[in-house]
Amino acid sequence: MIQGAKIKGGILGMLLILTACTKKDRQLPIPEEELVGVLMDVHIAEAGISFLYGLKRDTFVEDYYEDIYTIHDISPEEFEQTMDVLRNDPELMARVYQNILDSLDTRVPD
């Protein structure tokens, strides 16, 4: 009986820990409003180098990303942590990309 109670208590404890760490509790290292601009610049940079290959592409990728980090005053670590959060939260990623599309709609003339 006591052993069964310990197992149930352990399972309950683990469930409480898991539910306490839901994706809703995860904060984006880069605020969502700022992230829209960062990701827009990332996509523009990626489009600009899409025709390059090999070492030339690698060099441009590094340069473009460094420029993006500087322009938006973020670190590579903040960017990667933010992308990790988005990869693990499809609903949040969809919302961010909808904000990007909405922002593009206001910038591109009809």
C-alpha positions as CSV (number, residue, x, y, z in Angstrom):
1,M,0.0,0.0,0.0
2,I,2.7,2.5,1.0
3,Q,4.7,1.7,-2.2
4,G,1.6,2.3,-4.4
5,A,1.0,5.6,-2.7
6,K,4.6,6.6,-3.3
7,I,4.2,5.8,-7.0
8,K,1.0,7.7,-7.3
9,G,2.5,10.6,-5.5
10,G,5.5,10.6,-7.8
11,I,3.3,10.5,-10.9
12,L,1.2,13.3,-9.5
13,G,4.3,15.3,-8.8
14,M,5.6,14.8,-12.3
15,L,2.3,15.8,-13.8
16,L,2.3,19.0,-11.8
17,I,5.8,19.8,-13.0
18,L,4.9,19.1,-16.6
19,T,1.7,21.2,-16.5
20,A,3.6,24.0,-14.8
21,C,6.0,24.2,-17.7
22,T,3.5,24.6,-20.5
23,K,4.3,26.4,-23.7
24,K,2.1,29.3,-22.6
25,D,4.6,30.1,-19.9
26,R,7.5,30.3,-22.3
27,Q,8.4,33.9,-23.0
28,L,9.9,35.0,-26.4
29,P,13.4,36.4,-25.8
30,I,12.6,38.9,-28.6
31,P,9.3,40.6,-28.1
32,E,6.7,39.6,-30.7
33,E,6.3,43.1,-32.1
34,E,10.1,43.4,-32.7
35,L,10.3,39.8,-33.9
36,V,8.0,40.7,-36.9
37,G,10.6,43.1,-38.2
38,V,13.5,40.8,-37.5
39,L,11.9,37.9,-39.4
40,M,10.9,40.2,-42.3
41,D,14.6,41.1,-42.6
42,V,15.6,37.5,-42.4
43,H,13.3,36.5,-45.2
44,I,14.5,39.4,-47.4
45,A,18.1,38.4,-46.7
46,E,17.4,34.7,-47.5
47,A,15.7,35.7,-50.7
48,G,18.6,37.8,-51.7
49,I,21.1,34.9,-51.3
50,S,18.8,32.2,-52.6
51,F,20.7,32.0,-55.9
52,L,24.2,31.7,-54.3
53,Y,26.0,28.5,-53.5
54,G,28.9,27.2,-51.5
55,L,31.4,29.5,-49.7
56,K,30.0,32.6,-51.3
57,R,26.6,31.9,-49.9
58,D,28.0,31.1,-46.4
59,T,29.8,34.4,-46.3
60,F,26.8,36.4,-47.3
61,V,24.6,34.5,-44.8
62,E,27.0,35.4,-42.0
63,D,27.2,39.0,-43.1
64,Y,23.4,39.4,-43.5
65,Y,22.6,37.8,-40.2
66,E,25.2,40.0,-38.4
67,D,23.7,43.0,-40.0
68,I,20.2,41.9,-38.8
69,Y,21.4,41.4,-35.3
70,T,23.0,44.8,-35.3
71,I,20.1,46.6,-36.8
72,H,17.6,45.1,-34.3
73,D,20.0,45.1,-31.4
74,I,19.7,41.4,-30.7
75,S,22.2,38.7,-30.1
76,P,22.5,35.4,-32.1
77,E,21.6,33.6,-29.0
78,E,18.4,35.6,-28.5
79,F,17.4,34.9,-32.1
80,E,18.1,31.1,-31.8
81,Q,16.2,30.9,-28.5
82,T,13.3,32.7,-30.0
83,M,13.2,30.4,-33.0
84,D,13.3,27.4,-30.7
85,V,10.3,28.7,-28.8
86,L,8.5,29.3,-32.1
87,R,9.4,25.8,-33.4
88,N,7.8,24.3,-30.3
89,D,4.7,26.4,-30.4
90,P,3.0,26.2,-33.8
91,E,0.1,28.4,-32.7
92,L,2.5,31.2,-31.7
93,M,4.5,30.8,-34.9
94,A,1.3,31.0,-37.0
95,R,0.3,34.2,-35.2
96,V,3.8,35.8,-35.7
97,Y,3.7,34.9,-39.4
98,Q,0.2,36.3,-39.7
99,N,1.5,39.5,-38.2
100,I,4.3,39.5,-40.8
101,L,1.8,39.1,-43.6
102,D,-0.3,41.9,-42.2
103,S,2.7,44.1,-42.0
104,L,3.7,43.3,-45.6
105,D,0.2,44.1,-46.7
106,T,0.5,47.6,-45.3
107,R,3.9,48.2,-46.9
108,V,3.3,46.9,-50.4
109,P,1.2,49.2,-52.6
110,D,-1.8,47.6,-54.5
